[in-house]
Amino acid sequence: MGDVAAKELFGRVFNSLVGFAIKEINYMRKCSENVEKNRDELRNLKAMRGKVQQQIDIAIRKGDNLIIGVEEWVKKVDVEISKAEEFLEQEANAKKTCFKIGLCGNWHTLYHYGKMATKMSPYLLRHQEGGKGYETCVSMATKMSPYLLRHQEGGKGYETCVSVYTPAPGPLEVYQNKNLDDIATQNSALGDIITAIEDEDVSKQIIGIYGLGGVGKTTLAMEVSARVKHLFAAVAFTTVSQTVSIEKIQNDIGDATKRIMKGEKILIILDDVWEKVDLENLCIPCGINHPNCKILLTSRSESVCEKMNAHKICVNALPKKEAWILFKRVVGVRVETDADLKRVAPKVVEECGGLPLFLKTVGNALKHKSIEDWEKALTRLQEHAPTRVDPEIGKAFTRLKLSYDFLDNEARLCFLLCSMFEEDREIWLEDLVNYAVGLAKFHGLKSIEDARQRVEDAVNILTSSGLLLNLDDKRRTKMHDVVRDVALLIASEGDGKNNFLVEAGKGLTEWLPRKNELESYTGISLCKNKISKLPNHELYLPHLDIFLIQRNDELPKFSDELIRGIKEVRVLDMSWCKIQPLPQSFKFLTKLRMLDLQGNKSLHDISILVEMQDLEILILDKTGIKEIPQEIGQLVNLRRLRALNCSNLSHVAPGVISQLWRLEELLIGFMWELEGIYERIVEIMNLSNLTYLALHVPRFDVIPEGFNLRKLKGFFIQIGGSLEFFYPLANLKSQHLVIKTDYVEIPFLKSLKQLIEASHSTDLYCIENLNNILPQLYHEGFNELEHIKLNNCPNVSCLVDTTNWDQFHSSKHLGEGKIKDKFFGKLKHLHLAYLPSLEVLWNCPDQYISLSNLVTLSIFQCDKLVKVFPVSVAQGLVNLQNLHISLCNSLEKVIWDGDEETSKSETEHSEYIVFRSLAKIDFFILERLERFYSGHSTIKYPALVEVNIYSCPSMKMWGPGIHETPKLKFVKNVQLDGPDATINYAVNKIYEAEKKLWNELMMMEPRIRCE
């Protein structure tokens, strides 16, 4: 037994020694493998660390608290990255030394670094477990090094929650600095405001600008913001208005208030304050406990400033000399070169009272008028104001009514209709179109499209006259609050045709007028209130043409008495009111020409509308209707019918659409109809007066062959998807096709070739069997499109791929081996989003691509895309105006020199590149972007006025070579002032500033001890 035990002991010892020797030998044998593994982990961890930092940056800007453990994780990651880099550097240097004395000249070096690399592994599992606690939290990334794998796993929890929110620009972002040269009054007020803002005295924590409406308070506040924003971490802006909406205000300034609580210095602008507002109710941290908060408010009332303990600064009207300077800038030099005008114009300026708003309004109204019109205007300005208003508003009435008096009837109607909406409302032009058609006050109206064009013309006139505000979205407009006051005065006085009662947006909970007090009114607006009580008694409204009561969430059922009282009404807007089923007395509204019921989910039956034989516009979007019944076919005067996003609509009675032979515009979704869709579309195809169509169908095969919409002026067709992408107030003049199906059915697409070719714009959503657009969809007409949107198509690797397109080389598009029709030659707008497989824009020779008509390019979250344009294609971007790229984590450069052949054949002969139309460039959250252009050619940007760069941590320069930007004044917030202030200078400043900020923030965070 002793011999057996000895043998077993010897065997164990021997095996242990052999195992130990093998392990020690493997340190040398697998040295390179283990080191390379650590190098890969380091690369992964750095990328993860960058993503985490993005989330930290966003949280800081929003004022959010970081979750516990994130800062500690980041600090540990940074330490481990540093260790890993040091280790890899030492290993690389040692390897060089080893090679100098022979491949195996230093076994000790191989053993040492092989063992160190291997020793990192035991800690990986421990660090994985340590990071699991963060997996359910929204934060950021991981680490690498000896403990790299542990930190990668620890950070993965942050990657799943990455959402990079880029807010839409607000009033301060789009504000353009005003020319105040020689306007000493406003310059003086501006200086006083800035001095008060810079003063740290607690008595000047709140600064109040007050003055008459139209004197320029809001403009001064925004000008101040532009000039002092460098003193603050952020500036927030909100409009308070007469009806204070706490929810809106908190939504506008919520992020800023959180940052105040964190100790950051913040400026909050409260515009248009009508009465004292409780800052505590608005959750604005202020007072001695929060000296880092500054508040700038504007008000027409000095007493409001006093009640809010504000340091008051009065904004006065302009004296004659300055008023003349401003007026001349509006009208032009004609006021000095025309002898007759030079005699009258100064008197007109004098009557404007030095108010910038009125100077601009009157100036715009008269600048193209004859001398006779100027003299008439002067006479009217010199007339006394109406006695029904107080002196100051009376003067404003007289001055602004002048502009109103110069309008034609259609512009006047639109002006007064705009006053019926609540204050600060952005008004859809399409609502004005509906109301104008319903009122039948456009003489000789030929069609809905004719009405739409007249409304657009009227709004353009009103905007150019200063009576409406110019918005970026041309589908909407807005009234300045002072102008609205004057419009309401005009509407309430009546002119023999219009007499309006407007109680919109006043927070009413009931509306119970006496029987005869409304007799003279032609229009009543109660929209955007909380009315829960309506009259149950008889009203006398013999002249009522338009009744707006939309957006009253608690609106009760209309009484029979109320219905009989408004029986003369032509326009009735009851949208978004949660109304119950329509009362039987609704049949008495036989003079209705426009009825809007959209958004009323409780409305299921519309057969009662059969009595409204004069009805021309019927809007049923997002109602609870289950069918469009046979009775609707009797409304033969209908010009426009909308029934989109009706989730319960499952049946359209046969023949109804055919009976509505006067239909000019039909917007309808057949998404939920189980049968008869094909037949209903055949009926639509036979409508001889149809000019615009919006149609939603579930699949390709319900569209009849030969479905040709070329005769239409506009259309929107959606195939597939559960909800209509079409917004009812979108521009109907477009020719738009949306395909949202899991698979593109090529045979059906071929049958719809006429539709695709007629579509100027096509959107492709969530298509799984799509790898490219061309050649896959070439023969279906996609190369003819002007607007392409590609969204959420997971397998698209490029837009053009000719590598396996053998048929193409024998097609009619080839001549002597060269392609005659270049790809995308007609394309104007290209939007690419959420394409995880997109690696390049095209996989074909560059000479096959032409983007000479491209105007806008937007690329969003295409994580595999490394570069965008070769320089040979970029040279042809002569019409490109807007370039936006964001959240493309692999993007390194936008323009590159291309392959060797391209470089030699095309770029060597070009001394410079000119982007003659490029006006705006946005780069947001591009962690690997190093530069815009990687080559050395000179690039000229004669039209470039705006460049925004945010969270591009690798971008230290715009590009080598010379970049000429004569119109560019700022890059982000870096001013280009002086010969040395180039775009490269600005980009580097941004890089250094962001780097410094991140470093300071990291140092400010409390250190947390390791466990």
Secondary structure by P-SEA (a helix, b strand, c coil): caaaaaaaaaaaaaaaaaaaaaaaaaaaaaaaaaaaaaaaaaaaaaaaaaaaaaaaaaaaaaccccccaaaaaaaaaaaaaaaaaaaaaaaaaaaaaaaaacccccaaaaaaaaaaaaacccaaaaaaaaacccccccccccccccaaaaaaaaaaaaaaacccccccccccccccccccccaaaaaaaaaaaaaaaacccccccbbbbbbcccccaaaaaaaaaaaccccccbbbbbbbcccccaaaaaaacaaaaaaaaaccbbbbbbccccccccccccccccccccccbbbbbbcccaaaaaaaccbbbbbbcccaaaaaaaaaaaacccccccaaaaacaaaaaaaccccaaaaaaaaaacccccaaaaaaaaaaaaccccccccaaaaaaaaaaaaaaaaccaaaaaaaaaaacccccccccaaaaaaaaaaaccccccccaaaaaaaaaaaaaaaaaaccbbbbcccccccccaaaaaaaaaaaaaccccbbbbbbccccccbbbbcccccccccbbbbccccccccccbbbbbccccbbbbccccccccccaaaaaaaccccbbbbcccccccccccccccccccbbbbcccccccccccccccccccbbbbcccccccccccccccccccbbbbcccccccccccccccccccccbbbbbccccccaaaaaaaaaaacccccbbbbbbcccccccccccccccccbbbbccccccccccccccccbbbbbbcccccaaaaaaaaaaaaaccbbbbccccccccccccccccccccccbbbbccccccccccccccccccccccccccccccccccccccbbbbcccccccccccccccccccccccbbbbcccccccccccaaaaaacccccbbbbccccccccccccccaaaaacccccccccccccccbbbbccccccccccccccbbbbccccbbbbcccccccccccccccccccccccccccccccccaaaaaaaaaaaaaaaaaaaaaaccccccc
